[in-house]
Amino acid sequence: MKIRSVTTALALVTGALFAPGFGVITGATDAHAVTKISHATATSMFRSSGITWSSSGGCSDRNNPTCTSFEQLNLATAKGAQTLRSASGCALNITGGTEAGHASGTYSHWNGYKLDYSKYTCVGNYIRNTFTYIGARPGDGAPQWKSGSGNIYADEGSHWDVLYYNCGGC
């Protein structure tokens, strides 16, 4: 009886150590350790928080770069938008999600880590006054701010490009 208990405990500990996103084998920021959500789930979450979205094409097709899609968005990214909305008290309008047409990479729009927001004075002031300026982004020189939770807010001129590693303290 005692051997079975020890074996069960070892199996549980070993499983926890090797599970994606936990333990010593993988980090919490590994690209595979995320929960993906549907466009419908994301829009429901955004609507409940008073977040709007728009697209130049008036559509949500993930494969059309003129659309704004949330298909395959990371749950933490959607929650990060909700956190920004509630913490700032500012209006948020999403203009870019997981649709084609953005730069590639592990922590990209396509992979569900990024959202673009309209440039409103309120949200811009909140980002600049609340987060830490970390310098220009390599490649395009966009000025960047980093939140206490590690998310990155880049001013791309016409919009804010936000990289969510996590939900921002949700």
Residue, then its C-alpha position, 0 to 999 in steps of 0.5 A: m500500500k505504501i509503495r503504491s502511494v509513493t509511486t502515485a506521488l512520484a507520477l504526479v510530481t513528474g507530470a507537473l515538472f514536464a507539463p507545458g508551461f510548468g516546472v523546470i523543463t519549460g518556461a511560462t512564455d513558451a509559445h506552445a503553452v497558451t490557450k487559444i480562443s475563437h473569434a466569437t469568444a474574443t468578441s464576447m469578452f471584448r463586448s463585455s468590457g466595452i472594447t470595440w473593434s474595426s477593420s478597413g474591410g469591415c470583415s473578420d476573415r483571418n486570411n484577409p489582411t483588410c479584416t480584423s480577426f481574433e480567431q486563434l487569439n491567445l486567451a491571455t491576450a484577450k484578457g490583457a486587452q480587458t486589463l488595459r481597458s479596466a486599468s486605464g479607464c480609456a476607450l479601446n478600439i482594436t484595429g488589428g488581431t490575428e489576421a494575415g498581413h502582419a510581421s511574422g515571428t513567434y510572438s506575432h499577431w498571427n500566433g495570437y500574441k499581439l493586438d493593434y489599438s487606435k491611437y486615442t489620447c487617453v490610452g496613449n497618456y496612460i501607457r506613457n505615464t504608467f509604463t517604463y520607456i525601454g527605447a526604440r524597437p530594433g528594426d523600425g525604431a518604434p518607441q516602446w514602453k514595458s508594463g510591470s507584467g512584461n507586456i510591450y506597448a509600441d507606438e507605431g505612429s498610426h496605432w499602438d502595437v501591443l505584445y502580450y506575454n500575459c494578461g497584465g495582472c488580470 
